[in-house]
Amino acid sequence: MAHMQISTETSTWLLQAKEFLDEARRLRPGPARNELRQVAKVLRELAKLEAHVAVLFRDAANLNLQLCELKRLRDRVRQAQRPARKSQRTSLTGTREEWLAARRHPKPSRSLSSGGAFAPTRWLCARHGH
């Protein structure tokens, strides 16, 4: 469905409508003639709807082609980024453990002199304003 062609031939509905109108012209005015003209009118409307549907199918096929092209471009971009990602991972020298250790955050030391959680004298002084 990638390359759908729209027919440039006259619609079958229009050809039938023309035949009904030709037949209606041969008849004398009256209910039979009016009925043939009404049928021709309906057939012309069907031909118009068929043309609209053909345009919609063409547009849908174009959208499908555009979507395929976008996916292809996305895949090319991802493939181009892949070596860059690998180089970022392998740019660190050393073992996996060294790499993980470099990523860990150092834990703060909790000594009495640093004023951490285990410094009750400092907490008391700050509380009483001393």
N, C-alpha and C positions, 0 to 999 in steps of 0.2 A: 504494500500500500504506500510505499515511499514515493513512487512516481506515478501519481494518479493523473489521468488525462480527462479533460472535460470535452465532451463531444461537441463539435460545431455543427452537427447535422440538425435538421429541423426535428423537433420533438414529435414522437408518434401521436401524442395528444393533439398537437396543432394540426397534423395531417388529417386526423379523424374529424377535428372540428371543421376544417375546410370542406371535407366531404359532406358533413351534415348541413353546412350552410349552402353548399351547391345544391343539395337535394331540396332544401327548404325553398330556394329560389325558383325551383321548377314547379312547386306546388302553388295553388291558389291561396290567397290569404284565408286563414282560418285556424282552428285549434291544432291541427296536425303540423302546420307550418310553424306556429308559435312554439310547439313542443320541440321541434327540431332545432329551432334557434336557441331555446333554453339549454338543450343538451350541448350544443356547440359552445355556449357561454361557459358551462361547467367544464368542458374539456379544455378551453383556453385557460381557465383558472388553474386546472391541474397542471398544465404546461408551465405556468408561471411558478407554481409551488415546486415543481420538479427542478426548475432552473435555480431557485433559491437553495434547495437541498444540495444541488451540485456544487454551488458556491461554498456552502457550509462544509461539505466533504473536502473540497480543495483546501479550505482554510485549516481544517483539522489535520490534513496531511502535511501542510506547511508547518503547523505547530509541532507535529510529531518529528519532522525533520529538524526543526530548531531545537527541540528537546534533546534529540540524539546528539546534535552538534555540541550543545552545552555540556552534556555528560562526557563526551569525548574530550572537550577542553578541560573539564574538571579532573578527569583521569590523568591528562598530561601534566596539569599543574601538580597534582599529588605525586606523580612519578618524579617530577623535577624536584620536589621538596624532599623526597625520600633520601637521596644521598646526603642532603644537607642535615637532615635529622640524624642519620647514621654518623656523620662526622662530628656532630655535637656530642653524641654519646661516646664515641671512641676517642675524642680529643683528650680526655683525661687519661693520664698514664697511670698504670698501676692496676691493682686487682679490684675486684668488685667490692671487697670489704673496705679498701681505701676510699673508693668512690662514695660508698654509703657513709663512712665516717666523716667525710668532708661535707656531706649534706646535713648531718645531725647538728642540731643547735647545741652549743656548749651549755651545760647546766651551771647556773650561778652558784658560787660557793657560799655556804651559810656558816660563817664564823661569827664569833662574838664581836670581833673588832670591826666587822664590815657593816654592822647595823642591820643585819638580816632579821629573820623571824626569831632567832634565838638571842636577841639583845634586849632583855627585859628592862635594864636600867635606862636605856635610851627611850623606850616606850613610856616608862613612868615619868621621865623628865618632860617629855613632850606633852604628856597628858596634864601635868600640873603646871606647865608653863615655866619650868625651871631651866 
